[in-house]
Amino acid sequence: MVTLQRKGIPDLVTIHITGGRIIDPSQEIDQIGDLWISRGHILPAGGASDDAEVVIDATGLIVCPGLIDAHVHLREPGNEEDETIATGAASALAGGMTSVACMPNTIPALDNQAAAEFVILQAQRARKVNVYPVGAVSKGRKGEELAELGQLVAGGAVGFTDDGAPVASASLMRRALQYAKMFDRVIMQHCQVPELTVGGVMNEGFESTRLGLGGMPAAAEDIMVARDIRLAEITGGRLHIQHISTARSVELVREGKRRGVRVTAEACPHHFTLTDERLRTFDSNFKMNPPLRTWSDVEAVIGGLKDGTIEILATDHAPHAPEKKMRELDQAPFGIVGLETLVPISILGLIEPGHLTWPEMIRKLTVNPAQLLGIPKGTLQPGADADVTLIDPEVRWTIDPSKFLSKSRNTPYGGWEVRGRAHTVIVGGEVRYTLGGIVQQGSKDNSQ
Ligand SMILES: NC(=O)N[C@@H](CC(=O)O)C(=O)O
């Protein structure tokens, strides 16, 4: 329960969170205790001398560093009918995130300093979560010429990707890995050999043959993962494999790490909870890129999450307006929303079956993505920015897409009965969300 001892919630008050299970993998903490926040920062244990203006009884709740999603699409500019930075940030907040990294496949592409600065400005205006732009690797995401990576970094870009499309050219990828090293930034790759997926709608295999739908072979991903690990090895650059989906790719990353290559990987909830059999419904909410694979791939992704080969959980939140997603399966765009279902679906897929412990899962949503993006987040250390997520791990609820704060509804999980969700979300020392909705704060909220 949130008790306000003053009328309204003023900015940057002192907050006392009592009796929660504090899980902070950055400090190897997992214990019942209190957390104090004042003037936007975490206080040392023992807290403030004065009474707190806001007291949150966190009995039965998990208190952890604000969750970070390293892979979201916010669609602004260019496709505001699907999502805007403000609605995407609200959706993130409702899902328990305090920071997200947004992909550059906007129209125009996020490939220059002004575009990166625009994202940050819009996020500040929305005043929901921190939004970090990821710049394009190539100008216009055309895969021909390197974008101005240095200027993008100056504009606030935390990494580079042409996501939505791979960097198909090996020589361009090699140069990107070399060049980004100068800024200690990561190249995030949507791994797919494009020639092998032309006309593909779903995973290539038994199900696609049965349904008569164009296939996207697992090898299209595997080959690109193998190539790029080798390129990361010869350049010494940092490579991040986005939305890993095949058994062979997981094995390649595992082996690359063993050799000391600077490679990391992320997995999305749909790739460890769903398979290509779902396409038998011809429902476009099961159409995403990379596609849903087979059970052996799902098991391999879970294996990679368990042994640390895959150190990051991310949503690939890809909103598409209903009129687009309702087209026939081969015409509908790839992608599903994910921000508001990340926590319960990860509990369902990873915690309930005993694949990961809570601290292991929270590590993949806090300190690990913070390291990937090079941002000073993902920790409850004294002095850190007070980005904190309280999770109710037991509350049972039914996923109802009509209630999403995202502008889009394209989820495969509608109607699923799940357990666990964000209870209260604090960003920069401000309570911005509690179960039941966005907290309106003073006159400043949404007005600047
Ligand atoms: N992941 C998806 O299925 N869709 C992404 C782009 C992409 O990666 O294809 C989108 O922007 O919609």
The ligand as an ORCA input file, in Angstrom:
! r2SCAN-3c Opt
* xyz 0 1
  N      10.598     -7.997    -34.623
  C       9.573     -7.822    -35.418
  O       8.857     -8.783    -35.682
  N       9.292     -6.627    -35.949
  C      10.113     -5.456    -35.847
  C      11.183     -5.383    -36.848
  C      11.912     -6.626    -37.092
  O      12.836     -6.898    -36.323
  O      11.566     -7.323    -38.038
  C       9.246     -4.221    -36.033
  O       9.806     -3.114    -36.024
  O       8.041     -4.367    -36.209
*
